[in-house]
Amino acid sequence: MTVDLDTPVLDNHLHLDPRHGRGLAAVEDFVRLGGTHLLVVNKPSWHLGVKATDPADFRAVFEETCSIVDDATELLPGRAWPVLGVHPGLVSRLVDERGFSPHDARELMCGGIETAAEYVAAGRALALKSGRPHYEVTDAVWEASNAVIRRAFECGADEDCAVQLHTEATEDLTDLATVAESVGLDPTRVVKHYAAGRLAGPTPSVMSERDRLERAAAAGRPFLMETDFVDDPDRPGMVLGPKTVPRRVRWLLESGHDDAVRRAHVETPAAVYGIDTGATLDPSTERSA
């Protein structure tokens, strides 16, 4: 039996791993609780056994993500879209474990972003992913990481697409919003993944914990909802599960936050990604409480 929440329900950031994790079973759980749409972010390249030395090496990661997105769309009342890019933690693996200089790590990661942008240009991906470490690094690594973000923003501007960011925990990313604007990317199309309920600068993708969502709803500003489900059986409690977003949508509706639900699942996805979550719902799909 499937719950019908009478609204599109989008998880803005999660991972699916059909080889090692729950894969499509996680999608089925999401749908049963009322979920309709997913933005599926590629897993870090090293989690899929890819030891990149050339930008083309990331294609294997991107192809696997596009494939699972196609399969997920078959199960959803709406659809799924891929978000492709290079995890910012790769810089540390390259520099600390593989002997890359920060400059060479930057070049490889920028090349990976450019490769992801080719998928956007071809209509196979919706948005890009980039970021900078959320832990202490050297000044050279920090500068290299910010250069990768800038390149992602440039590609986002060129392809007219959003860029999701993995960054340090903060409620102020106006520095990166300024960089985006300087290269022609609307800062509202920069999305901070794993955000708290308030954020200056980019659009927050709020982790779907009740206290964070209460702050986001009260703020009255655009936001998205996510779980960052990692689909890793070795880390089952690492972040939120695939049922969480639909459960929190039900809770928000029961709490009288209908406007916030519409902002997070209809208005903000349209403004940031150019997607219509209402129009992409399949009217032939029967969903009953």
Protein Blocks (a to p, Z undefined) as FASTA:
>chain_A
ZZdehiacddfbdcddfklmnmlmmmmmmmmnopabdcdddddfklnopacfbfklmmmm
mmmmmmmmmmmmmmpmbbcdddddddfklmmmmmmmnopafklmmmmmmmmmmmmmmmmm
nopafbdcddddfbdcdfklmmmmmmmmmmmmmmmmmnopacdddddddfbfklmmmmmm
mnopafklpccehiafbdehiacdddfbfklmmmmmmnopacdddekinoiaklmmlmcc
fklmmmmmmmmmmnopmmmmmmmmmmmmmmmnopafklmpcfklccdZZ
